[in-house]
Amino acid sequence: MDFSEPIDLKLIREAVSNVCRDFPDEYWERHDREGRYPQDFYDAMAEAGWIGIAIPEAYGGAGKGVQEAAVVLEQVAASGAAMNGATPLHLSMFGMHPVIKHGSESMKKRYLPDVASGKLQVAFGVTEPNAGSDTTSIETKASLVDGHYVVNGRKVWTTKALESDRVLLLVRTQGKREVERKTDGMTLLFAELRRPEITISPIEKLGRNAVRTCEVVYDGLRVAESDRVGEEGEGFRYLLDGLNAERILIAAEAVGIGRAALSRAVSYANERIVFDRPIGKNQGVAFPLAEARTRLDAAELMVQKSAWKLDRGMPCGSDANMAKWLAAEAGFFAADAAMQTHGGFGYAREYHVERYWREARLMKLAPISQEMILNFISEHELGLPRSY
């Protein structure tokens, strides 16, 4: 068993760090405060080829796996960009996995090269006000009429809806009561977003304010049948193919945020002099930071394991969920310890740890709550009765 990091992953870390160096903490604080999308950062990462890292070479990407994509996103988050920097990228990385795996050849040729180059930005439309984590209860409907699906419904928490050209949209083409299994009758569409039939409203939120998350209302949106991903009624199954990758990439970002916070906390603990000694000399300050490092390293190992298994086609549902749970806990613990280390200054924007803290807290909620992950582990790993 070899735990040394392969040279290609080390080179990825170095190259991504070189791009991120031009976008310091002050850049991200300003964009977060102003609610301004980091288009120049997105363009720089696209020009360097990182957005298409997991898209096959035949469609303009680098043809790498989730393991490489996870390294990219961890490094972005660890640079101080946190979720404001990682989110614009990861939606194009994991979000297109169902298209790569189940889309028609013409769909892949039409859209994947533009996604890989950064020309085509994409969003992910699944969650609804009355469904939440119960995806099978979505109410957005689509009916096939003369070669087009007509979509009506409402989605919430659609991140990047204002900046995206298209959305991977989960709809019901059959009602829940009309199918044998509640997971049947759902279809994935790759729909246009910049249409008059769509109303997009940003949701005011605690953090990650450079990337807006929106409520999106679809009122008679027409989607060409050729923009359907795979077969009608199989959308839920296709969606699941992308969820493990999503969990792993989110986990990598949580580790990255934790490392950014820990780095600032350690520097402050060495430099801040109180009672004629650096505060890092006090075990009350040092021990939480040492624990944060321990938690982050353990979480990163689980991220690497789950990504390794996914890239080799091995079952990794439990691994991916555990990675997300551990990383979200570790990232927030590190951010909270960094706030405490800074004392009152931790609450000030100029020290940046309050931004890390706000963004790290999100990881315990999205894209799936810690409680729902424990439900999964309880049922699928421990064999306990399903609780919902």
KATASUL-V891996 format. One record per residue. N is the residue number from 1. RES is the residue in one letter. SS is DSSP state (H for helix, E for strand, L for the rest). NEAR is the number of other C-alpha atoms within 10 Angstrom. Layout:
# KATASUL-V891996
n=N res=RES ss=SS near=NEAR
n=N res=RES ss=SS near=NEAR
This chain:
# KATASUL-V891996
n=1 res=M ss=L near=3
n=2 res=D ss=L near=5
n=3 res=F ss=L near=6
n=4 res=S ss=L near=6
n=5 res=E ss=L near=8
n=6 res=P ss=L near=9
n=7 res=I ss=H near=9
n=8 res=D ss=H near=10
n=9 res=L ss=H near=16
n=10 res=K ss=H near=11
n=11 res=L ss=H near=11
n=12 res=I ss=H near=17
n=13 res=R ss=H near=18
n=14 res=E ss=H near=14
n=15 res=A ss=H near=15
n=16 res=V ss=H near=20
n=17 res=S ss=H near=17
n=18 res=N ss=H near=12
n=19 res=V ss=H near=15
n=20 res=C ss=H near=22
n=21 res=R ss=L near=12
n=22 res=D ss=L near=11
n=23 res=F ss=L near=18
n=24 res=P ss=L near=12
n=25 res=D ss=H near=19
n=26 res=E ss=H near=15
n=27 res=Y ss=H near=14
n=28 res=W ss=H near=25
n=29 res=E ss=H near=21
n=30 res=R ss=H near=13
n=31 res=H ss=H near=18
n=32 res=D ss=H near=20
n=33 res=R ss=H near=14
n=34 res=E ss=H near=11
n=35 res=G ss=L near=15
n=36 res=R ss=L near=15
n=37 res=Y ss=L near=21
n=38 res=P ss=L near=18
n=39 res=Q ss=H near=13
n=40 res=D ss=H near=10
n=41 res=F ss=H near=19
n=42 res=Y ss=H near=19
n=43 res=D ss=H near=15
n=44 res=A ss=H near=16
n=45 res=M ss=H near=20
n=46 res=A ss=H near=19
n=47 res=E ss=H near=13
n=48 res=A ss=L near=14
n=49 res=G ss=L near=16
n=50 res=W ss=L near=25
n=51 res=I ss=L near=27
n=52 res=G ss=L near=28
n=53 res=I ss=L near=22
n=54 res=A ss=L near=23
n=55 res=I ss=L near=24
n=56 res=P ss=L near=18
n=57 res=E ss=H near=14
n=58 res=A ss=H near=12
n=59 res=Y ss=H near=19
n=60 res=G ss=L near=18
n=61 res=G ss=L near=21
n=62 res=A ss=L near=17
n=63 res=G ss=L near=14
n=64 res=K ss=L near=15
n=65 res=G ss=L near=19
n=66 res=V ss=H near=24
n=67 res=Q ss=H near=23
n=68 res=E ss=H near=22
n=69 res=A ss=H near=27
n=70 res=A ss=H near=26
n=71 res=V ss=H near=21
n=72 res=V ss=H near=29
n=73 res=L ss=H near=31
n=74 res=E ss=H near=26
n=75 res=Q ss=H near=28
n=76 res=V ss=H near=30
n=77 res=A ss=H near=26
n=78 res=A ss=H near=28
n=79 res=S ss=H near=24
n=80 res=G ss=H near=31
n=81 res=A ss=H near=28
n=82 res=A ss=H near=31
n=83 res=M ss=H near=32
n=84 res=N ss=H near=26
n=85 res=G ss=H near=27
n=86 res=A ss=H near=24
n=87 res=T ss=H near=22
n=88 res=P ss=H near=25
n=89 res=L ss=H near=26
n=90 res=H ss=H near=23
n=91 res=L ss=H near=20
n=92 res=S ss=H near=24
n=93 res=M ss=H near=28
n=94 res=F ss=H near=25
n=95 res=G ss=L near=21
n=96 res=M ss=L near=26
n=97 res=H ss=H near=22
n=98 res=P ss=H near=21
n=99 res=V ss=H near=24
n=100 res=I ss=H near=19
n=101 res=K ss=H near=14
n=102 res=H ss=H near=18
n=103 res=G ss=L near=22
n=104 res=S ss=L near=17
n=105 res=E ss=H near=10
n=106 res=S ss=H near=10
n=107 res=M ss=H near=18
n=108 res=K ss=H near=19
n=109 res=K ss=H near=14
n=110 res=R ss=H near=12
n=111 res=Y ss=H near=17
n=112 res=L ss=H near=23
n=113 res=P ss=H near=20
n=114 res=D ss=H near=16
n=115 res=V ss=H near=22
n=116 res=A ss=H near=28
n=117 res=S ss=H near=20
n=118 res=G ss=L near=22
n=119 res=K ss=L near=14
n=120 res=L ss=L near=16
n=121 res=Q ss=L near=21
n=122 res=V ss=E near=29
n=123 res=A ss=E near=26
n=124 res=F ss=E near=23
n=125 res=G ss=E near=26
n=126 res=V ss=L near=23
n=127 res=T ss=L near=22
n=128 res=E ss=L near=22
n=129 res=P ss=L near=12
n=130 res=N ss=L near=14
n=131 res=A ss=L near=14
n=132 res=G ss=L near=15
n=133 res=S ss=L near=15
n=134 res=D ss=L near=11
n=135 res=T ss=H near=17
n=136 res=T ss=H near=19
n=137 res=S ss=H near=17
n=138 res=I ss=L near=24
n=139 res=E ss=L near=21
n=140 res=T ss=L near=21
n=141 res=K ss=E near=21
n=142 res=A ss=E near=24
n=143 res=S ss=E near=17
n=144 res=L ss=E near=14
n=145 res=V ss=E near=12
n=146 res=D ss=L near=9
n=147 res=G ss=L near=11
n=148 res=H ss=E near=17
n=149 res=Y ss=E near=23
n=150 res=V ss=E near=19
n=151 res=V ss=E near=25
n=152 res=N ss=E near=20
n=153 res=G ss=E near=19
n=154 res=R ss=E near=23
n=155 res=K ss=E near=24
n=156 res=V ss=E near=21
n=157 res=W ss=E near=22
n=158 res=T ss=E near=24
n=159 res=T ss=E near=24
n=160 res=K ss=L near=23
n=161 res=A ss=L near=26
n=162 res=L ss=L near=20
n=163 res=E ss=L near=18
n=164 res=S ss=L near=18
n=165 res=D ss=L near=17
n=166 res=R ss=E near=20
n=167 res=V ss=E near=24
n=168 res=L ss=E near=24
n=169 res=L ss=E near=24
n=170 res=L ss=E near=26
n=171 res=V ss=E near=26
n=172 res=R ss=E near=26
n=173 res=T ss=L near=22
n=174 res=Q ss=L near=17
n=175 res=G ss=L near=17
n=176 res=K ss=H near=18
n=177 res=R ss=H near=9
n=178 res=E ss=H near=10
n=179 res=V ss=L near=13
n=180 res=E ss=L near=9
n=181 res=R ss=L near=10
n=182 res=K ss=L near=15
n=183 res=T ss=L near=16
n=184 res=D ss=L near=21
n=185 res=G ss=L near=22
n=186 res=M ss=E near=30
n=187 res=T ss=E near=25
n=188 res=L ss=E near=30
n=189 res=L ss=E near=27
n=190 res=F ss=E near=26
n=191 res=A ss=E near=24
n=192 res=E ss=E near=19
n=193 res=L ss=L near=23
n=194 res=R ss=L near=16
n=195 res=R ss=L near=12
n=196 res=P ss=L near=10
n=197 res=E ss=L near=14
n=198 res=I ss=E near=18
n=199 res=T ss=E near=16
n=200 res=I ss=E near=19
n=201 res=S ss=E near=16
n=202 res=P ss=E near=18
n=203 res=I ss=L near=15
n=204 res=E ss=L near=10
n=205 res=K ss=L near=9
n=206 res=L ss=L near=11
n=207 res=G ss=L near=22
n=208 res=R ss=L near=25
n=209 res=N ss=L near=23
n=210 res=A ss=L near=24
n=211 res=V ss=L near=25
n=212 res=R ss=L near=24
n=213 res=T ss=E near=22
n=214 res=C ss=E near=21
n=215 res=E ss=E near=20
n=216 res=V ss=E near=23
n=217 res=V ss=E near=19
n=218 res=Y ss=E near=21
n=219 res=D ss=E near=15
n=220 res=G ss=E near=17
n=221 res=L ss=E near=21
n=222 res=R ss=E near=21
n=223 res=V ss=E near=21
n=224 res=A ss=E near=18
n=225 res=E ss=H near=17
n=226 res=S ss=H near=16
n=227 res=D ss=H near=19
n=228 res=R ss=E near=24
n=229 res=V ss=E near=25
n=230 res=G ss=L near=20
n=231 res=E ss=L near=14
n=232 res=E ss=L near=17
n=233 res=G ss=L near=19
n=234 res=E ss=E near=16
n=235 res=G ss=H near=26
n=236 res=F ss=H near=20
n=237 res=R ss=H near=15
n=238 res=Y ss=H near=22
n=239 res=L ss=H near=21
n=240 res=L ss=H near=14
n=241 res=D ss=H near=16
n=242 res=G ss=H near=18
n=243 res=L ss=H near=19
n=244 res=N ss=H near=24
n=245 res=A ss=H near=28
n=246 res=E ss=H near=24
n=247 res=R ss=H near=25
n=248 res=I ss=H near=30
n=249 res=L ss=H near=31
n=250 res=I ss=H near=30
n=251 res=A ss=H near=33
n=252 res=A ss=H near=35
n=253 res=E ss=H near=32
n=254 res=A ss=H near=38
n=255 res=V ss=H near=36
n=256 res=G ss=H near=32
n=257 res=I ss=H near=36
n=258 res=G ss=H near=35
n=259 res=R ss=H near=28
n=260 res=A ss=H near=26
n=261 res=A ss=H near=33
n=262 res=L ss=H near=28
n=263 res=S ss=H near=18
n=264 res=R ss=H near=19
n=265 res=A ss=H near=27
n=266 res=V ss=H near=19
n=267 res=S ss=H near=11
n=268 res=Y ss=H near=18
n=269 res=A ss=H near=21
n=270 res=N ss=H near=13
n=271 res=E ss=H near=13
n=272 res=R ss=L near=14
n=273 res=I ss=E near=13
n=274 res=V ss=E near=9
n=275 res=F ss=L near=6
n=276 res=D ss=L near=7
n=277 res=R ss=E near=12
n=278 res=P ss=E near=14
n=279 res=I ss=H near=21
n=280 res=G ss=H near=22
n=281 res=K ss=H near=12
n=282 res=N ss=L near=11
n=283 res=Q ss=H near=11
n=284 res=G ss=H near=11
n=285 res=V ss=H near=19
n=286 res=A ss=H near=18
n=287 res=F ss=H near=13
n=288 res=P ss=H near=18
n=289 res=L ss=H near=26
n=290 res=A ss=H near=15
n=291 res=E ss=H near=15
n=292 res=A ss=H near=26
n=293 res=R ss=H near=20
n=294 res=T ss=H near=13
n=295 res=R ss=H near=20
n=296 res=L ss=H near=26
n=297 res=D ss=H near=16
n=298 res=A ss=H near=16
n=299 res=A ss=H near=26
n=300 res=E ss=H near=22
n=301 res=L ss=H near=14
n=302 res=M ss=H near=23
n=303 res=V ss=H near=29
n=304 res=Q ss=H near=22
n=305 res=K ss=H near=17
n=306 res=S ss=H near=28
n=307 res=A ss=H near=28
n=308 res=W ss=H near=17
n=309 res=K ss=H near=17
n=310 res=L ss=H near=21
n=311 res=D ss=H near=15
n=312 res=R ss=L near=10
n=313 res=G ss=L near=8
n=314 res=M ss=L near=11
n=315 res=P ss=L near=12
n=316 res=C ss=L near=19
n=317 res=G ss=H near=21
n=318 res=S ss=H near=17
n=319 res=D ss=H near=22
n=320 res=A ss=H near=28
n=321 res=N ss=H near=27
n=322 res=M ss=H near=24
n=323 res=A ss=H near=29
n=324 res=K ss=H near=36
n=325 res=W ss=H near=26
n=326 res=L ss=H near=22
n=327 res=A ss=H near=34
n=328 res=A ss=H near=30
n=329 res=E ss=H near=24
n=330 res=A ss=H near=29
n=331 res=G ss=H near=35
n=332 res=F ss=H near=27
n=333 res=F ss=H near=25
n=334 res=A ss=H near=33
n=335 res=A ss=H near=30
n=336 res=D ss=H near=25
n=337 res=A ss=H near=27
n=338 res=A ss=H near=31
n=339 res=M ss=H near=26
n=340 res=Q ss=H near=17
n=341 res=T ss=H near=26
n=342 res=H ss=H near=22
n=343 res=G ss=H near=11
n=344 res=G ss=H near=9
n=345 res=F ss=H near=15
n=346 res=G ss=H near=21
n=347 res=Y ss=H near=16
n=348 res=A ss=L near=14
n=349 res=R ss=H near=14
n=350 res=E ss=H near=13
n=351 res=Y ss=H near=18
n=352 res=H ss=L near=22
n=353 res=V ss=H near=29
n=354 res=E ss=H near=22
n=355 res=R ss=H near=32
n=356 res=Y ss=H near=30
n=357 res=W ss=H near=26
n=358 res=R ss=H near=17
n=359 res=E ss=H near=23
n=360 res=A ss=H near=32
n=361 res=R ss=H near=20
n=362 res=L ss=H near=18
n=363 res=M ss=L near=24
n=364 res=K ss=L near=21
n=365 res=L ss=L near=13
n=366 res=A ss=L near=14
n=367 res=P ss=L near=16
n=368 res=I ss=L near=16
n=369 res=S ss=L near=17
n=370 res=Q ss=H near=19
n=371 res=E ss=H near=12
n=372 res=M ss=H near=16
n=373 res=I ss=H near=16
n=374 res=L ss=H near=16
n=375 res=N ss=H near=17
n=376 res=F ss=H near=19
n=377 res=I ss=H near=18
n=378 res=S ss=H near=15
n=379 res=E ss=H near=13
n=380 res=H ss=H near=14
n=381 res=E ss=L near=11
n=382 res=L ss=L near=9
n=383 res=G ss=L near=10
n=384 res=L ss=L near=12
n=385 res=P ss=L near=10
n=386 res=R ss=L near=10
n=387 res=S ss=L near=9
n=388 res=Y ss=L near=6
